[in-house]
């Protein structure tokens, strides 16, 4: 379902919309929780880049995704 939502949002809103970033973040979290770390990392990075570009570094959505990515990195590199 996350993949379908991501595909639909990309088609309707374009690849660099902040809603696409939210879908990427959600899919990355799913991959993280299921141990698919190699697949999660680039999704977090892409989501963060989109939010920083479209919303700015201080936007709450950007900060949430940055926090999720930071937690992910701490967990996989300890």
C-alpha angles and dihedrals in degrees: 000000000000090000091050092049091049092050093047094048091049091051095046102036106021131252096284103049119123090236088060087053090054091052091049090050092050092049091047090053091051090051091047093052091048094049096252093133097156089058095043099053099064091044092055089047093050093046091050093048092051093049094046090051098043104030104021132245095280099050114117093237091051091048092050093052091045089052093049090050092048092051089048092052093048091051097048097041101046 
